[in-house]
Amino acid sequence: MNRLATLKQKAIQLAGIMATIDSETEKAEKMLNCATKLRYVLESNSEKALNYGNWCNQRGCPICQWRRTFKIRSRVFPAINLLVKNNPDIQALFLTLTVKNCHQDSLRSTIRNILMPGWRSFSRRRDFPALGYLKSLEVTRSYDCYYAGEFIGRMGLKRIKRIASLPEFNPSRFERFPSEEVHPHYHALLFVDWRYGVNYYLKHCDWMRLWRKSAKLDYNPFVDIRRAYSSEGFNNLEKVILEATKYAVSPGDMVDKLAPFALRQLHGLKLMNTAGIFRDYLKSEDLEKIIQTGRTDREMYIDGIPLNMDWNDSVGNYQITKLADLEW
């Protein structure tokens, strides 16, 4: 089963949950009917490319999130490559800023009253080293985990995956239940002058202190800062870009009846933006248009042999319905 079919199954699952909530039934119907008809083209090298789909363009839809992420990355990668080419002395840092988990009902207020003003204060400080940046918001869920009937902690998906990779791990003895806690945090790709690390340098404790002060926290938050490249060049930058431009909310976290309420908290919030010298290469408005509409100003449609695929509920997968040498 391909990636799109897997996401379609997750969309159906989430739509089923939303359909049980009176205020979400309209969204549920749109999500249920999302991507039921796809139009591919067969290129000369026998590869197929997706040209069209009947998308619902809802923020929480797993399929539409995947499309937005793909389109955003298609703009971010060339923009950063051009920035690096035109500014060979630029260095890149990858920064993660967090706050404590909050109840899902407090997600919106946590973002608007702590994270957003905290970042504004943080990025306007004199000792903030970035000449420009790409910043994105991510929200993850927490799960109450049990092994052999014993509670082993409240964990996010990353930690659960690490535990599941242990040789002695037995899946049949492991259970997880979504909690009402969510974890909002920022990822930021910072572009700094080459003198960073030579004439001045912020240690990890300095980043933590500045974020704590800017966000007005009464505790030491988790902060991660690392270089986005090695001495050989920007060979780690691709991995960092993928992390900074992934889903705002992972489809894997949208699997329970609480998911629609968490998604509603994100309505109308700006999830990604650029600033400083990076705005000369990619504007926040370009990213926001993709997030809101799923489209760019430069939509490209590939010529080739049409291949129509429809979703088949009975088999839970896409099936070819038409192959012809016709133009759309």
Secondary structure, 3 states (H helix, E strand, C coil): CCHHHHHHHHHHHHHHHHCCCHHHHHHHHHHHCCCCEEEEEECCCCCEEEEEECCCCCCCCHHHHHHHHHHHHHHHHHHHHHHHHHCCCCEEEEEEEECCCEEHHHHHHHHHHHHHHHHHHHHCCCCCCEEEEEEEEEEEEEEEEEECCEEEEEECHHHHHHHHCCCCCCHHHEEEEEEEEEEEEEEEEEEECCCECCCECCCHHHHHHHHHHHHCCCCCCCEEEEECCECCECCCHHHHHHHHCCCCECHHHCCCCCHHHHHHCCCCCCCEEEEEHHHHCCCHHHHHHHHHHCCCCCCCCCCCEEEEEEEECCCCEEEEEEECCCCC
